[in-house]
Amino acid sequence: MPGKPRYFPRNIGVSSPPGESVHEFVVVWRHEFGSLPKILGVFSRHKAKVLLTHSQLDRPTNTVVGTFFCDVAQADQSVEELRKEIRNLDFVQDADFASAQRSIFDKFLFPVTVWGRDRVIVMRMDPMFNIERRLTAELGSAGAAIMFGEGEGYSSETIKHYQEVLGGVSAEMLLENVEDGLRATGWGLFDFKETKEGYVVTVQDAPTLKGATEPSRFLCGVIAGILESIFSVKMKVVESTLDYEGQRVIVRLAKTADQTA
């Protein structure tokens, strides 16, 4: 039986401050066997040290977009000459470069998308949950109810997109993909367990506001909405707890008498 997967942070910013001789290359190429090693070979032959690289496939066009952060301090060609040699590879459609000096982000990638089609905005966690805190402080239980309802609505819309992408998969397979999606988009490591009354959902490394004593109502709404949308049942939260030190949220849900979500 395989061991528990080891996860690594997805870092959007450049992980180390680039120096004066670091440049970012962006390359668009036709996807074929051995294409990526050939591009890397150009950098290697000319002593351009590749520090970071990232590539992604655009399936509709069968092209790959890749970014390469390279230290060219010891390179025997200029960055323009490197660009031209890469551009002359028969499978490459375009290539460009920019200095990465004093830059902590890439220069060429925009917008941020999920599945290559749905645009998303990445924002820091605390400002988002501060919205919930202020709304709850001003409106009390009504504010908490609004955030819970927005979480349910967010899940309902998101599950529809999953169903469009995956097609007619089983509820179990859909839930497994949702768990992966929640992890990939930074919401935490989710575990859904069915019980006699409903479900117990554990979220490890859950997003929480500093000093919080209870789980986000938006997060609880997201959890309820996922179960309601996938299994077509109406859920109510029976109990929700936050282990702040362990960054773990546990939400117990029960099916209501109204079984239509």
Stockholm file with secondary structure:
# STOCKHOLM 1.0

chainA/1-261         MPGKPRYFPRNIGVSSPPGESVHEFVVVWRHEFGSLPKILGVFSRHKAKVLLTHSQLDRPTNTVVGTFFCDVAQADQSVEELRKEIRNLDFVQDADFASAQRSIFDKFLFPVTVWGRDRVIVMRMDPMFNIERRLTAELGSAGAAIMFGEGEGYSSETIKHYQEVLGGVSAEMLLENVEDGLRATGWGLFDFKETKEGYVVTVQDAPTLKGATEPSRFLCGVIAGILESIFSVKMKVVESTLDYEGQRVIVRLAKTADQTA
#=GR chainA/1-261 SS CCCCCCCCCCCCSCSSCCCTTEEEEEEEEECCTTHHHHHHHHHHHTTCEEEEEEEEEETTTTEEEEEEEEECTTCSSCHHHHHHHHHTSTTEEEEEEEECTTCSSCSSCCSEEETTTEEECCCCHHHHHHHHHHHHHHHTHHHHHHHHHHHHHHHHHHHHHHHHHHCSCCHHHHHHHHHHHHHHTTSCEEEEEECSSEEEEEEETCCCCTTCSSCCHHHHHHHHHHHHHHHCCCEEEEEEEEETTTTEEEEEEEECSCCCC
#=GC SS_cons         CCCCCCCCCCCCSCSSCCCTTEEEEEEEEECCTTHHHHHHHHHHHTTCEEEEEEEEEETTTTEEEEEEEEECTTCSSCHHHHHHHHHTSTTEEEEEEEECTTCSSCSSCCSEEETTTEEECCCCHHHHHHHHHHHHHHHTHHHHHHHHHHHHHHHHHHHHHHHHHHCSCCHHHHHHHHHHHHHHTTSCEEEEEECSSEEEEEEETCCCCTTCSSCCHHHHHHHHHHHHHHHCCCEEEEEEEEETTTTEEEEEEEECSCCCC
//
